[in-house]
């Protein structure tokens, strides 16, 4: 059986909002409180994005035990 290789992707803010169900203001407030993954600056210096793995892990930690 072959092992799956995960290639991380960068998600932009609209994707993060959709995945988490949080408004932009809550995402930035949680980031400021170190309770949400930090965004990274993309190559143009003006754009920001989030590592999809970090967002997935954040969601999973909040949904443990939820049916």
N, C-alpha and C positions, 0 to 999 in steps of 0.2 A: 504494500500500500504506500503510495507516495505521500510525502508530507506537504501540507499546504504552506505556501509562502505568502505572507501578508505584506502587501505594498501599501504603506500609509498614503493617505491623500490629505490634501488641505481643503477644509470646508470654509466657505465664506459665510458672513454673518446671516444672510437669509436662510441658508441651509441649517445653521446652528439653531436659529430661532424655530424653524420648522421641526427639527428633531427633538428639541428639548421642551417646546411649548412655552418657553419663557420669552417675555418681551426683551427688546434690546437693553432697556434700562436695567432690568434685573440681571442680565448677563454681565454688564459692566459693573454693577454694584457688587455682585458676587466675586468677580475678578478682583476688585479693589480690596475685598475682605479675604482674599486667598481661599475662596471656597468654590472656585470654578477654574477650569484650565485656562492658562494664559494664552493669548493669541500671539502669533508670530508675525513679524514684518516680512512681507514678500519682496521680491527683488527690486520692484520699482520704488520702494521706500515709502509709498503712500498707502498701499493696500495691506490689509491684515487678514489673517485666516487662522483656523484652528486645526490641530492634528486630529484627524477623524478617530484615531485610537483613543486619545484622551477624552474626547466627547463621549464615545461609546462606554468607556470605563466609568465616567462620571454618571451617566444614565444608569448603568448597571448597579452602581453602589446605592443609588436612590430607589431602585425598584426591587431590591432583594426582599424576598418574602411577600411581595405584593402579588395577589392572585388576579 
